[in-house]
């Protein structure tokens, strides 16, 4: 199977953030760094399996794409004996860190009614026990054996995954052929989005933070939709954004993206629809008539005089139907603002706040 799996990362000069057509913005890939960097991407991870003396595993394929939305997936491991003596024991288990789940186990005897030298072992794989990178181990051994022969591979739940690092890995496709295991990987790396994103000035979250570095099995199956979501407990941002029934208490926006035309393997996520920013309060709205003095923006601004309420701001990047298995990626991170405030970037005028926002805001100078 021939796959194109490599990508490169290049830097371009940043473009303007405040122009009418987003398509005219030059793609800017910010500096990319985090502690646990991944190895260079290779989609096909190959492992050679050595047959035990009493038999061998025959060719098989596991495709989690067909189990989307299900609780269990039926998979089969075919096996053939080399001779008729003795029982062959088998077990399949899922290992997640220190937690082990037994999927199934049993014994094949030469006297079994279905024994003809070759037999197939079926397992009901509990998909809710699979995480982002769960190791699945299939073991075989004969009665009285001290050591066990095994083959292992990684699988990812075809439902929701919640990455704890600055990347998401998806393993949905396994092919075992001629004693070589092909364990196919897809990945999404969140450029400039560590789990705790520190921004020096309490002012706005810049759109330049939203970049994905990706490696996928099929370039036409990256993902279906992307959303930038947040919890707004103080309540000053709700006017500009929609609620999402998928995640109660979350507000946010649908994101568009630039694919990797000039930059292979990197895409920029952005909010296409302009929002309107009040220059007196830094409140945002989808309706420009709410304000007397406003500018059109695509960044996420925070209201003045509300630093204490928004200093720690939980956010969520939601990637829907990612990769060939249509897995949903839920990447949570925390925006932390420093104590410094922007004073000259926008002209914040004196005067009374817009009447509609009077219950929420009082006019101050940044």
PEDA-V515736 format. One line per field, one symbol per residue. phi: phi as a letter, one per 30 degrees, with the letter a starting at -180 (. if undefined). psi: psi as a letter, one per 40 degrees, with the letter a starting at -180 (. if undefined). burial: b if it has 16 or more other ideal C-beta (glycine too) atoms within 10 Angstrom, else e. A space follows every 10 residues. Layout:
phi: ???
psi: ???
burial: ???
This chain:
phi: .cbcbcbbbb cbddcdcbbd cddddddccd ecaadcddde dbdcccbccc dddcladcda bbbdedceic dbbdbbcdbb dcacdidccb abbccbhccb cddaaabccd dddcdbjbbc ccbcddddcd cdbcdccccb aceiddcccb bbacbbedcc bbdccdabcb bbbbbcbhic cccdcbbbcc dibddbccce cdaacddddc bbcbbbdbdd bdacbbbcba ccddjdcddc bcdbddbeic clbdccacdd ddbdibbcca cdddcccddd bidcadcddd bdcbbdbbcc cbddibdddc ecbdbbcccc hdidchdccc ccbcdbcddd bdbbdbdcdd kdddedcedc bbdbcd
psi: hhiheiiihi hihiaiegid hdeehhhhhi hhhidgiiih hhdhhhhhhh hideaihiii hhhedeehei dihhihhiih idieiiihii ihihhhbehh hhdiiahhid eidehfdhih hihhhhdeeh adghhhhhii iihehdiiii hiiiihhebh igheafihih hehhhhhfeh hhhhiiihhg hfgidhhhhd hhcihieeeg ihhihidhee fcidiiihii hgddeeedde iiihddgiei iaihiaihig dehhehihii hdhiihhhed efiiieheee idhiihieih ihiiefddde dhhhihhhhh fiadefihhh hhihhhiiei ihdedihhii iiihddeded ihhih.
burial: eeeebebeee eeeeeeeeee ebeebebbbe ebebeeeeee bebeeeeebe ebebbbbbeb ebebeebeee eebebebebe beeeeeebbb bbbbeeeeee bebeeeebee eeeeeeeebe bebebebebb bbbbbbbbeb bbeeeeeebb bebbbbbbbe bebebbbbbb bbbbbbeeee bbbbbbbbbb bbbeeebebe ebbbbebbbb bbbbbbbeee bbbeebbbbb bbeeebbebb beebeeeeeb bbbebebbeb eebebbbbbb beeebbbbbb bbbbbeeeeb beebbebbbb bbbbebeeeb eebebbbbbe ebbbbbbbbb bebebebeee eeeeebebee eebbeebeeb bebeee
